[in-house]
Amino acid sequence: MTTPIQPVRRDYKFGLEGDNVSRWNWNGDLHVSQFFNTLSLFFPEGERFFIDSVRAYRDRIEDPKLREQVRAFIGQEAMHGREHDEYNDKLEADGVPVKAQERVVTRLLKTVQRTLPTRLHLAATIALEHYTAILADMLLREPELLEGADERYAELWRWHALEETEHKAVAFDVYEAVMGRGPVAYAERSFAMLLATALFLSLLYPFYVENVRRKGGLFSLRGWWSSFQLQWGRPGAFRRVIPSWLDWFRPGFHPWDHDNRHFLEQMDEMLKGVRERQEAA
């Protein structure tokens, strides 16, 4: 297994609250914009669920390095939630029913917390963390996915992708530390991935279609084709992460088996650009 990375809590604001943020933030493409926007609505409540799930086991972690990684993980996820809250407030003001959709996500996660044992909360967290990590990897490998995006949105998504990469193994290492690596732990995390994927996609696409409809793009074949290409054609972000998704079910899997830490070298330069833009504003 590759040497773990110590995440760093970074407090950055991306200025999405300004009135001058463009209405369609991806080069005027309504369908692609609403696809990214719909992804954003899952993050605030999802990040809080992840924090709660890991925090529930923090006192059972004996490794001081892992405990420090957990502290930074919680800090990073809190910052992600805050910035996506701001992002989603902007969408709501523009007529996208984000708040109603967020309430559906909240009810689902609260039901999970109320009805399932805490060990399954953690299993769901590591499954969804893998999901976000492989999508983050795709975003970093294919920078053209953000071409044409409003600069502030592009910066936020890159920052989020880099930090998801940086802490992608923390929750998984907590899970293995407290649940072990036996057949029961393997069965739980495999089941959690199947369930999490089914629930995520069953919410993502209805929300996405509704958000496009609200903005008048429901009958645009060209727009739907553009979105299909983004997701499943070329570049095909979802299609191309399928092998990494399947690798989760390999016994002995660890997130750093997919060692993409070289992308973290982009962090300082990217955040320098954020600071310079903020200072010039």
Protein Blocks (a to p, Z undefined) as FASTA:
>chain_A
ZZddddddddddehlmpmklcfblggoiaklmmmmmmmmmmmmmmmmmmmmmmmmmmmmp
mblklmmmmmmmmmmmmmmmmmmmmmmmmmmmnopakklmmmmmmmmmmmmmmmpcfklm
mmmmmmmmmmmmmmmmmmmmmmmlmgoiafklmmmmmmmmmmmmmmmmmmmmmmmmmnoj
afklmmmmmmmmmmmmmmmmmmmmmmmmmmmmmnopmmmmklmmmmmmmmmmcnolmlmm
mmmmmmmmpghiafklmccklmmmmmmmmmmmmmmmmmmZZ
